[in-house]
Amino acid sequence: MTLFRCSAIAVALLSATTIASGLAKAETRAAPFPAWPEPKIQSTMTVEEARAIVEARTKPQAEWKGPTSGPKAEKNATIAYVSDDQSYTSYAGWGQGVIDAATALGWKVVVLDGKGTMAGRLQAMQAAVALHPTAIVTSSDVTALQQPIKQAIALGIPVVGIHATAFPGPHPDINLYDNITSNPAEIGGTEGAYVIAHSDGKAKLIHLLDNNYAIARFKAQAATEPVKNCKDCQFLEMLSVPIADTATRIPNIVSGLLARYGHQWYMTTCCDNYYPYVASALRSSGASTSDVLLVGSDGPPSAYDMIRKGSYEIATVPEPSTLFGYEAVDAIVRAMAGEPPADFIQPTYLVTHENVDAEGGTKNEFIPSNNFACHYETIWKGENRPCN
């Protein structure tokens, strides 16, 4: 496999002969299939139900629940991976999964970095379309990228998202052949369940998110509704902070929260990348690690480190790292065969101090122990080999 890493501007300079082997074929389907049903939020749960959710989602994930059959992969393809921001561990990890899966197939990958800005995302997506690859995979929220995405569809280039919108599956309304994500209702619901269970149904909760992302808004609803409906819990406040403004805004926000609500509360969030800044502000304010408790999602290395050390964060709902890239490549294989994406969502997992080193935790990432790479490669290559 050949891997190109380049800026959005530089990509436009690649010659047509460089990418000729990755041109979309006539049989490739770019138009999305019908959307899957929307995930349902569990708006109420007892303490006993919350504890049962926590118990179920902290268990190992050795069983493969994904596809066991599908079309063989074509020999030649080029994927453009439009990363929302390669400096964020999750986006880089998902892209690495795309690279790993493509390597197994002898495919080419071009990585384009949106650098966390709207202008950067748009430029990267435009450059991806200009490449005329077999398919585009993106971790950017695609709502504001519809013009270049529609151009891609018109050219027969399917677009696969990873966290590109709130719900998994095809999205004909925003031109996504598939969107790879965990169940956002379960992600948020698991956060809420952990807070209720850990506090014995007496939590005081604050939620922190970036409202610019559809998936963040949905996870916020899923995390907070059970707490709002918990008889002896208190929901204190919902705060939206653009991820790009985290370093500058979090210190004052934390000071304000401590002034308003004291030093005993829980926080849930869409995105763990807030928490190193939150923890730093809490330490500066003298807040105890046993009084202010953070429950996150995404599961970057910083979250594993804080949970392991007992430094404010006590749990996170991680997203699989490289598995999402394999799922995206599987969707491309199926698009090239004119088939719908596989109806598969990796089960939700919860990391706590007790299981922080399990399921990839020693590498500070969530890698399910279900041998997913073997299962996918067996399908793509038409092989019959055990993956136990």
Secondary structure per residue as TSV (DSSP state, phi and psi in degrees):
chain	resnum	aa	ss	phi	psi
A	1	M	-	360.0	142.0
A	2	T	-	-106.2	131.4
A	3	L	E	-115.7	124.8
A	4	F	E	-106.0	129.1
A	5	R	E	-117.7	120.8
A	6	C	-	-158.6	161.4
A	7	S	-	-75.1	166.3
A	8	A	H	-61.7	-35.4
A	9	I	H	-70.1	-45.2
A	10	A	H	-64.8	-33.5
A	11	V	H	-59.2	-38.4
A	12	A	T	-62.1	-17.2
A	13	L	T	-89.8	-8.1
A	14	L	S	-62.1	138.2
A	15	S	-	-74.0	156.7
A	16	A	G	-62.8	-33.8
A	17	T	G	-67.0	-27.7
A	18	T	G	-62.4	-33.9
A	19	I	G	-113.3	9.4
A	20	A	G	-57.4	-36.2
A	21	S	G	-69.7	-12.8
A	22	G	G	-103.4	8.1
A	23	L	-	-61.7	142.3
A	24	A	-	-62.9	137.4
A	25	K	-	-90.0	162.0
A	26	A	T	-62.1	-33.5
A	27	E	T	-80.7	-10.3
A	28	T	-	-65.6	131.5
A	29	R	-	-97.5	125.7
A	30	A	-	-101.1	-29.5
A	31	A	S	-70.2	132.1
A	32	P	-	-67.4	151.7
A	33	F	-	-79.1	174.0
A	34	P	-	-59.5	150.2
A	35	A	-	-68.8	151.7
A	36	W	-	-78.5	161.5
A	37	P	-	-60.2	145.1
A	38	E	-	-69.8	142.7
A	39	P	-	-61.0	149.4
A	40	K	-	-105.7	130.8
A	41	I	-	-81.9	135.1
A	42	Q	-	-88.2	103.6
A	43	S	-	-83.0	-17.6
A	44	T	-	-133.8	146.3
A	45	M	-	-158.0	139.4
A	46	T	-	-76.9	169.6
A	47	V	H	-60.9	-39.5
A	48	E	H	-65.4	-41.1
A	49	E	H	-65.1	-39.8
A	50	A	H	-62.1	-43.2
A	51	R	H	-64.7	-36.7
A	52	A	H	-66.1	-38.7
A	53	I	H	-63.2	-46.0
A	54	V	H	-60.6	-44.9
A	55	E	H	-61.1	-44.0
A	56	A	H	-67.1	-36.9
A	57	R	H	-92.7	1.2
A	58	T	T	-100.1	1.3
A	59	K	S	-79.4	157.0
A	60	P	-	-58.9	155.5
A	61	Q	-	-119.9	61.3
A	62	A	-	-82.2	-20.3
A	63	E	S	-82.7	130.7
A	64	W	-	-81.6	120.0
A	65	K	-	-115.2	11.1
A	66	G	S	-88.9	-167.3
A	67	P	-	-65.8	148.9
A	68	T	S	-119.4	-0.4
A	69	S	-	-150.2	162.9
A	70	G	-	164.5	178.7
A	71	P	-	-71.6	152.6
A	72	K	-	-71.9	149.4
A	73	A	-	-79.4	145.4
A	74	E	-	-68.2	159.8
A	75	K	S	-79.1	-29.7
A	76	N	-	-123.9	128.2
A	77	A	-	-161.5	153.9
A	78	T	E	-125.3	129.5
A	79	I	E	-111.0	132.9
A	80	A	E	-99.6	118.4
A	81	Y	E	-101.1	110.6
A	82	V	E	-94.0	99.5
A	83	S	E	-81.9	137.3
A	84	D	S	-62.9	-40.1
A	85	D	-	-167.1	106.5
A	86	Q	T	-69.2	-9.9
A	87	S	T	-79.9	-12.4
A	88	Y	S	-93.9	127.3
A	89	T	H	-54.8	-43.3
A	90	S	H	-62.0	-46.2
A	91	Y	H	-63.5	-41.5
A	92	A	H	-65.5	-39.8
A	93	G	H	-64.7	-42.4
A	94	W	H	-63.9	-40.7
A	95	G	H	-63.2	-37.1
A	96	Q	H	-63.8	-35.4
A	97	G	H	-62.8	-40.4
A	98	V	H	-60.1	-44.4
A	99	I	H	-63.7	-44.6
A	100	D	H	-61.3	-45.4
A	101	A	H	-66.3	-41.1
A	102	A	H	-64.2	-37.4
A	103	T	H	-58.0	-41.1
A	104	A	H	-63.6	-24.1
A	105	L	H	-102.8	-3.5
A	106	G	T	74.0	22.1
A	107	W	-	-87.4	167.4
A	108	K	E	-102.2	149.3
A	109	V	E	-133.2	134.5
A	110	V	E	-114.6	126.1
A	111	V	E	-102.9	125.2
A	112	L	E	-120.9	133.0
A	113	D	E	-105.5	116.7
A	114	G	-	-74.7	-12.9
A	115	K	T	57.8	24.7
A	116	G	T	72.9	12.5
A	117	T	S	-121.0	154.9
A	118	M	H	-64.4	-41.7
A	119	A	H	-63.6	-40.6
A	120	G	H	-66.4	-40.6
A	121	R	H	-62.9	-45.4
A	122	L	H	-64.5	-44.2
A	123	Q	H	-62.4	-42.4
A	124	A	H	-64.5	-41.9
A	125	M	H	-67.7	-39.4
A	126	Q	H	-62.5	-41.1
A	127	A	H	-66.1	-36.6
A	128	A	H	-62.4	-44.3
A	129	V	H	-63.3	-39.5
A	130	A	H	-62.4	-27.2
A	131	L	H	-68.2	-21.6
A	132	H	-	50.9	56.6
A	133	P	-	-77.7	177.0
A	134	T	S	-65.3	-40.2
A	135	A	E	-157.4	160.5
A	136	I	E	-118.3	134.4
A	137	V	E	-117.0	134.0
A	138	T	E	-139.6	143.3
A	139	S	-	-102.3	7.6
A	140	S	S	-83.9	149.0
A	141	D	-	-64.6	123.6
A	142	V	G	-90.0	-0.4
A	143	T	G	-56.0	-42.9
A	144	A	G	-91.3	8.4
A	145	L	G	-115.1	23.1
A	146	Q	H	-67.9	-32.1
A	147	Q	H	-62.1	-53.8
A	148	P	H	-68.4	-29.5
A	149	I	H	-67.5	-40.3
A	150	K	H	-63.6	-35.6
A	151	Q	H	-63.3	-40.9
A	152	A	H	-61.1	-45.4
A	153	I	H	-61.9	-41.7
A	154	A	H	-63.0	-28.2
A	155	L	T	-88.0	2.1
A	156	G	T	80.9	25.4
A	157	I	-	-106.8	109.4
A	158	P	-	-69.3	146.6
A	159	V	E	-116.2	123.6
A	160	V	E	-113.8	127.2
A	161	G	E	-98.3	151.0
A	162	I	E	-122.9	108.1
A	163	H	S	62.8	27.1
A	164	A	S	-79.8	-14.2
A	165	T	S	-157.0	-174.3
A	166	A	S	-73.6	-36.6
A	167	F	S	-112.5	150.0
A	168	P	S	-75.8	158.8
A	169	G	S	100.0	-176.9
A	170	P	-	-65.4	150.4
A	171	H	B	-138.2	83.4
A	172	P	G	-62.9	-25.1
A	173	D	G	-67.4	-26.1
A	174	I	G	-126.3	20.1
A	175	N	T	66.4	30.8
A	176	L	B	-98.6	122.4
A	177	Y	S	-62.5	-35.5
A	178	D	E	-160.0	150.8
A	179	N	E	-124.8	121.9
A	180	I	E	-94.8	120.4
A	181	T	-	-164.3	161.7
A	182	S	-	-71.1	172.4
A	183	N	-	-71.3	111.7
A	184	P	H	-66.3	-26.7
A	185	A	H	-66.5	-37.7
A	186	E	H	-74.4	-34.5
A	187	I	H	-60.6	-57.2
A	188	G	H	-62.9	-41.6
A	189	G	H	-63.1	-34.1
A	190	T	H	-68.4	-39.2
A	191	E	H	-59.5	-49.3
A	192	G	H	-62.1	-40.2
A	193	A	H	-62.6	-42.1
A	194	Y	H	-64.4	-40.4
A	195	V	H	-62.9	-45.6
A	196	I	H	-64.9	-45.6
A	197	A	H	-66.8	-44.5
A	198	H	H	-65.8	-32.5
A	199	S	T	-93.4	2.8
A	200	D	T	55.1	37.8
A	201	G	S	75.9	26.5
A	202	K	-	-130.1	23.2
A	203	A	-	-70.8	148.2
A	204	K	E	-109.3	121.2
A	205	L	E	-122.0	139.2
A	206	I	E	-120.5	140.5
A	207	H	E	-119.5	136.5
A	208	L	E	-120.3	130.2
A	209	L	E	-151.9	172.8
A	210	D	-	-113.0	108.6
A	211	N	T	-66.6	-7.7
A	212	N	T	-71.9	-13.7
A	213	Y	S	-111.0	127.3
A	214	A	H	-60.3	-41.0
A	215	I	H	-66.8	-32.4
A	216	A	H	-66.9	-40.3
A	217	R	H	-65.2	-40.5
A	218	F	H	-69.5	-43.2
A	219	K	H	-61.4	-35.6
A	220	A	H	-61.5	-43.8
A	221	Q	H	-62.9	-43.1
A	222	A	H	-67.0	-32.9
A	223	A	H	-78.2	-32.6
A	224	T	H	-95.7	-28.7
A	225	E	H	-61.0	-43.3
A	226	P	H	-61.1	-35.5
A	227	V	H	-72.4	-39.5
A	228	K	H	-61.0	-32.7
A	229	N	T	-96.2	7.4
A	230	C	-	-85.9	122.5
A	231	K	T	-52.7	-47.0
A	232	D	T	-104.2	9.9
A	233	C	-	-91.9	164.8
A	234	Q	E	-132.0	126.8
A	235	F	E	-94.7	119.8
A	236	L	E	-91.5	-46.9
A	237	E	E	-169.4	148.9
A	238	M	E	-113.0	127.2
A	239	L	E	-123.1	131.7
A	240	S	E	-110.4	124.1
A	241	V	-	-131.8	120.0
A	242	P	-	-54.7	133.9
A	243	I	G	-55.8	-36.2
A	244	A	G	-65.0	-20.1
A	245	D	G	-100.5	8.9
A	246	T	H	-55.3	-51.2
A	247	A	H	-62.1	-36.8
A	248	T	H	-84.5	-30.3
A	249	R	H	-98.3	-28.3
A	250	I	H	-61.0	-42.4
A	251	P	H	-55.6	-46.2
A	252	N	H	-69.5	-35.8
A	253	I	H	-63.4	-45.6
A	254	V	H	-64.1	-41.1
A	255	S	H	-59.6	-40.6
A	256	G	H	-66.9	-40.2
A	257	L	H	-63.3	-43.1
A	258	L	H	-64.9	-36.0
A	259	A	H	-68.6	-37.2
A	260	R	H	-80.6	-38.7
A	261	Y	H	-119.9	2.1
A	262	G	T	80.0	-160.1
A	263	H	T	-112.6	21.0
A	264	Q	-	-132.6	97.8
A	265	W	E	-162.2	164.7
A	266	Y	E	-104.3	155.6
A	267	M	E	-132.1	136.5
A	268	T	E	-116.5	163.7
A	269	T	E	-156.8	163.0
A	270	C	S	-77.0	-27.9
A	271	C	-	-147.0	117.3
A	272	D	G	-63.1	-17.9
A	273	N	G	-65.8	-12.9
A	274	Y	G	-69.7	-32.5
A	275	Y	H	-69.9	-31.9
A	276	P	H	-59.1	-35.1
A	277	Y	H	-74.6	-39.3
A	278	V	H	-62.8	-45.9
A	279	A	H	-61.8	-40.5
A	280	S	H	-62.6	-42.0
A	281	A	H	-68.1	-36.5
A	282	L	H	-65.1	-42.7
A	283	R	H	-61.6	-42.4
A	284	S	H	-63.9	-27.8
A	285	S	H	-90.2	-3.5
A	286	G	T	80.0	16.7
A	287	A	-	-71.6	140.4
A	288	S	-	-78.2	143.6
A	289	T	T	-69.7	-10.8
A	290	S	T	-97.9	-6.1
A	291	D	T	-106.9	-41.7
A	292	V	E	-102.1	118.6
A	293	L	E	-123.3	127.3
A	294	L	E	-106.8	132.2
A	295	V	E	-123.6	121.5
A	296	G	E	-118.2	-171.7
A	297	S	E	-150.0	157.1
A	298	D	E	103.2	-47.9
A	299	G	-	73.3	47.8
A	300	P	-	-71.5	171.9
A	301	P	H	-54.7	-34.4
A	302	S	H	-61.9	-35.0
A	303	A	H	-67.8	-45.4
A	304	Y	H	-59.0	-43.2
A	305	D	H	-63.3	-44.1
A	306	M	H	-67.0	-41.3
A	307	I	H	-64.7	-43.4
A	308	R	H	-62.2	-38.6
A	309	K	H	-87.7	-9.1
A	310	G	T	69.6	37.0
A	311	S	S	-102.7	76.0
A	312	Y	S	74.2	-54.9
A	313	E	E	-75.1	129.6
A	314	I	E	-114.5	-13.0
A	315	A	E	-163.8	153.9
A	316	T	E	-146.9	152.1
A	317	V	E	-105.5	96.2
A	318	P	E	-79.7	154.3
A	319	E	-	-94.2	144.5
A	320	P	B	-58.4	141.6
A	321	S	S	-80.9	-88.7
A	322	T	H	-70.7	-21.4
A	323	L	H	-56.1	-41.6
A	324	F	H	-59.8	-36.1
A	325	G	H	-65.0	-39.3
A	326	Y	H	-64.6	-40.8
A	327	E	H	-60.7	-40.9
A	328	A	H	-64.5	-42.5
A	329	V	H	-66.4	-37.0
A	330	D	H	-61.5	-39.3
A	331	A	H	-62.7	-37.4
A	332	I	H	-67.5	-42.9
A	333	V	H	-56.4	-42.9
A	334	R	H	-72.3	-35.5
A	335	A	H	-63.3	-39.7
A	336	M	H	-65.4	-23.8
A	337	A	T	-95.1	2.3
A	338	G	T	75.8	16.8
A	339	E	-	-102.3	157.6
A	340	P	-	-71.7	160.0
A	341	P	-	-65.7	155.9
A	342	A	-	-64.9	139.1
A	343	D	-	-83.2	80.9
A	344	F	-	-143.5	131.5
A	345	I	-	-130.3	120.9
A	346	Q	-	-59.9	131.6
A	347	P	-	-56.8	148.4
A	348	T	-	-72.3	141.0
A	349	Y	-	-125.7	148.6
A	350	L	-	-126.0	127.3
A	351	V	E	-102.0	128.4
A	352	T	E	-129.6	-179.5
A	353	H	T	-61.3	-30.8
A	354	E	T	-72.8	-30.7
A	355	N	T	-121.7	21.4
A	356	V	T	-61.9	-23.0
A	357	D	T	-99.4	5.6
A	358	A	T	-93.0	164.8
A	359	E	T	49.3	51.5
A	360	G	T	89.1	-2.2
A	361	G	G	-61.4	-28.7
A	362	T	G	-64.5	-19.9
A	363	K	G	-100.0	7.5
A	364	N	T	60.1	39.3
A	365	E	S	-154.7	161.6
A	366	F	B	-91.7	109.1
A	367	I	-	-123.1	101.3
A	368	P	-	-55.4	144.0
A	369	S	T	-86.2	25.9
A	370	N	T	-93.4	8.2
A	371	N	-	57.0	46.6
A	372	F	H	-61.2	-36.3
A	373	A	H	-60.6	-43.5
A	374	C	H	-62.2	-44.2
A	375	H	H	-61.3	-45.5
A	376	Y	H	-66.8	-45.1
A	377	E	H	-64.6	-33.9
A	378	T	H	-61.5	-41.7
A	379	I	H	-67.1	-50.4
A	380	W	H	-62.7	-33.1
A	381	K	T	-97.8	0.7
A	382	G	T	65.6	33.4
A	383	E	-	-95.2	166.0
A	384	N	-	-130.0	86.6
A	385	R	-	-139.0	149.0
A	386	P	-	-70.8	145.6
A	387	C	-	-122.3	26.3
A	388	N	-	-76.3	360.0
